[in-house]
């Protein structure tokens, strides 16, 4: 998120949404009773006719729902920039990327403050290399903008680009990719080229690196091809799913091995937290929504909380444990 104003002690947040991840963050931050202000489309009666206009509205949140494209916040209108909009009527504000908003809360919990701060810093660092015979372009995506880093050319291309020249170029290309891979901690490294070339590059030159590959036609148009396919967002989503799977498998293994300190089930967690210190927790979205008091207790103890957002078998496994597994000091 682009934070315009954030004063947790006053319960105030004003920001611009930049990505779907920001909507996930806000789904944990916005709660029933909060005041949300944003521009929204509203049907307005003007004389004998009705028309839809963008209006700046404030409402008191009663229902918060995250969909595949928006965070929908519903409640009674408390203020409007258009006098033709009646107050105390129900309305839904759909928060989406590129939408600005203001939020007023009675209290920000510590984990909510951390999530807001991280959303400002969370812009993914992505390296993209697109290439064809004897030519490659390197790009960096960060802070939600794309920057062309440099190009790589081979001395020989076209019809003469084969055999030894091909091998020389592939070695040079692999060296550049490897150097970039190792000097920066990327969220994603994506290489785009012809399918047969990608396979050779992956198997013979870069098989030890965690790199994703995408088929593109040409280097000059490769970045556009990749971004229009929504490949980047899909791969980042897969990365989050991988983290969920890794954590739930680790916790289940510890529980199966009889390790002490792992507690699940709402009642057991509530009783344990009275006598032991929680240090980490895996929580599903439904659990967070329905157990605010317990979340506040975990928050007070400085618990490291990991939220399971992606719909996957890892989320199903966590829900099988009641939506929460908390690790306590033993």
C-alpha positions, 0 to 999 in steps of 0.5 A: 500500500502507499501509506498517506497517513498512518497514526495507530494510536489515533486509530487512523489510516489513509492509503492507496491500494496497490495490489491484491495482497493489500486487500488481504492485509485490509481484510485483517485490519478492517473490522465490524464497527470501523468507519471507512471512507472512500469514493463509490458508485451510488444510484442517486434520484435526481427529479424523476430520474435516477443516475449512478455517480461516484460519491465520497461515502463514509460507512460503519462496517458491518460486514467484510468480505474478500472476493477474488477481485475486491474487499467488499465492506458493507454498512450504513452510510454515515456521511456523503459528499452528495446531499441527494444520498440519504444517510443510514441506508446500507451501501457496499464499498468495493475496495480494489487496487488503485482505490484510495480510502480512509479508515478510523478504528478504536484500536489497532492491534500490534499485528495489524500495525505490523501488517500495514507497515509490511504492506508498505515494504512488501512490494515484491522483488522480481527479476525477469530475463527474456531472450532469443538467439543471441540477445537477452533483456533483464528487467527488475520489478519492484515498488510496483514499477518495472525498470529495464536493467541492461541487455546482453548480446552475442557477437553472432546471431541469426542464421549463423547462431548455432553449434558453438555460438549457441553454447557460448551464448547460453553459458554467458546468459546462464552466468548473468542469470546466476550472478543476478540470482545470487546477489539479490534476494528475489521473491521470484526469478522468471526467465522467458524464451522459446520452450525448447531453449528454456528446457535446455537452459534449465537442464544443462545450465541452471538446474540447481536454481529455483527459477520459473520459466515462461514461453515467449516469442521474442525478447523485445516483446517478451516482458509484455507477453509475460505481464499480460498472461498474469504469470507473475501474480500466479507464480507469487501466489504459488510461492505463498501456497508453498510457504503454507504447505511447508509450515503446516507440514512442519507443525503436523510432523512435530505433533505426530512425533509427540513434540510438546508445546503444539496446541490446537482447538479453541478451548485448549488454546484459551486455557493454555494461554493462561499458563504458558507463553505462545511464541508462534501460531498458524491461523486461518482467515475464518478463525481470525474473524470468529476469535477476536478476543483470542487473537488479542491475547496472542497479539499481547504476547508478541506471538509470531502469527502466520495467516493462511490466505490461499485456498489450498489443501494446506488451508484445509489441513489447518481447518482440520485442526480448528483453524489454529495451531499455536506453539507455546514455550515448553 
